[in-house]
Amino acid sequence: MEIEEIEIGVSKNQIMFDFDSLDEVEVEESTMLSNVVNAKNLDWIGQEVLFVVVKTYHDDVVKNMPKFNLLGKSMLDWVLMAGNHCQTLVIDDSENIIEKLKTIQTDKKIIAVLYSDTPLVDKSLFNEILNYFSVKGYNALKLQRGFVFKVDYLKSLTEFVQSPCAKFDIMQLYPLNNTKMLANAYKILKNKIIAYHTKNGVVIFDEETVKIDADVEIESGVVIYGNNSIEGESFVSSGVILKSGNIIKDSIIGKDCQITLSYIEKSKIENNKQIGPFEKIVNVLV
């Protein structure tokens, strides 16, 4: 097999993955809030809301939890994605979080606060919460893990009076403060990504043994057998067959390739290539 060394593998601008589309996937756990009146247009959320994410640490579960990697994204980044259509601000946790929020300078009308240990919150749920807050006409709303405030009301508080509590029995809002919940969140996100790709025409056999990171793009018509791991910012073109036992990291796989029992990292495989078994390809053009 002829190979040519290359300096880099996949650059970020090669990946055009619309991860927000995952919000449309039907998942086992419904994210619908009870008794929500749906607004016709939610564009106001991006215009009027400052989204604050509070970095939270549970060192007894995992060290440096905000940066802990779940399927290619840190837990902090998963939460930030939920409100990436808004202006965002990341702050550290404190004993008096309300007083800390009051010091934030913003021209937005609403502050929505979530914590970095709730990576299952997605954009759909985020919008539903803000819609609920608006429809009910609240000044403040307490969530299982977070708050929503009108900024003017927040600034005028001399002491925090218990706000209405949204009694949403929704797993996405629970903190991952033990090992069992962290493992369950991993499984939910993994299945959500798998569901996205199968919906878009990717054939995946033995889904339990296939791992696909969040920023991976896979074209329709790809067939993936069991025991495959596709990681980082990888791109897999149509017609590719990934036989069992591959690890692909930050790489581009061209059309109509067949890869078997191989390790590929920061590389590009051109169209119509057969790779493996037992190939190790790192930082090369094949």
Secondary structure as GFF3:
##gff-version 3
##sequence-region A 1 286
A	DSSP	beta_strand	4	5	.	.	.	ID=ss1
A	DSSP	three_ten_helix	12	14	.	.	.	ID=ss2
A	DSSP	three_ten_helix	19	24	.	.	.	ID=ss3
A	DSSP	alpha_helix	43	48	.	.	.	ID=ss4
A	DSSP	beta_strand	49	55	.	.	.	ID=ss5
A	DSSP	three_ten_helix	65	67	.	.	.	ID=ss6
A	DSSP	beta_strand	69	70	.	.	.	ID=ss7
A	DSSP	beta_strand	73	74	.	.	.	ID=ss8
A	DSSP	alpha_helix	75	82	.	.	.	ID=ss9
A	DSSP	beta_strand	87	92	.	.	.	ID=ss10
A	DSSP	alpha_helix	97	102	.	.	.	ID=ss11
A	DSSP	beta_strand	110	115	.	.	.	ID=ss12
A	DSSP	alpha_helix	123	136	.	.	.	ID=ss13
A	DSSP	beta_strand	140	143	.	.	.	ID=ss14
A	DSSP	beta_strand	146	150	.	.	.	ID=ss15
A	DSSP	alpha_helix	151	156	.	.	.	ID=ss16
A	DSSP	three_ten_helix	171	173	.	.	.	ID=ss17
A	DSSP	alpha_helix	179	199	.	.	.	ID=ss18
A	DSSP	beta_strand	203	204	.	.	.	ID=ss19
A	DSSP	three_ten_helix	207	209	.	.	.	ID=ss20
A	DSSP	beta_strand	210	212	.	.	.	ID=ss21
A	DSSP	beta_strand	217	218	.	.	.	ID=ss22
A	DSSP	beta_strand	223	224	.	.	.	ID=ss23
A	DSSP	beta_strand	228	231	.	.	.	ID=ss24
A	DSSP	beta_strand	235	236	.	.	.	ID=ss25
A	DSSP	beta_strand	241	242	.	.	.	ID=ss26
A	DSSP	beta_strand	247	249	.	.	.	ID=ss27
A	DSSP	beta_strand	252	253	.	.	.	ID=ss28
A	DSSP	beta_strand	258	259	.	.	.	ID=ss29
A	DSSP	beta_strand	263	265	.	.	.	ID=ss30
A	DSSP	beta_strand	268	269	.	.	.	ID=ss31
A	DSSP	beta_strand	274	275	.	.	.	ID=ss32
A	DSSP	beta_strand	280	282	.	.	.	ID=ss33
A	DSSP	beta_strand	284	285	.	.	.	ID=ss34
###
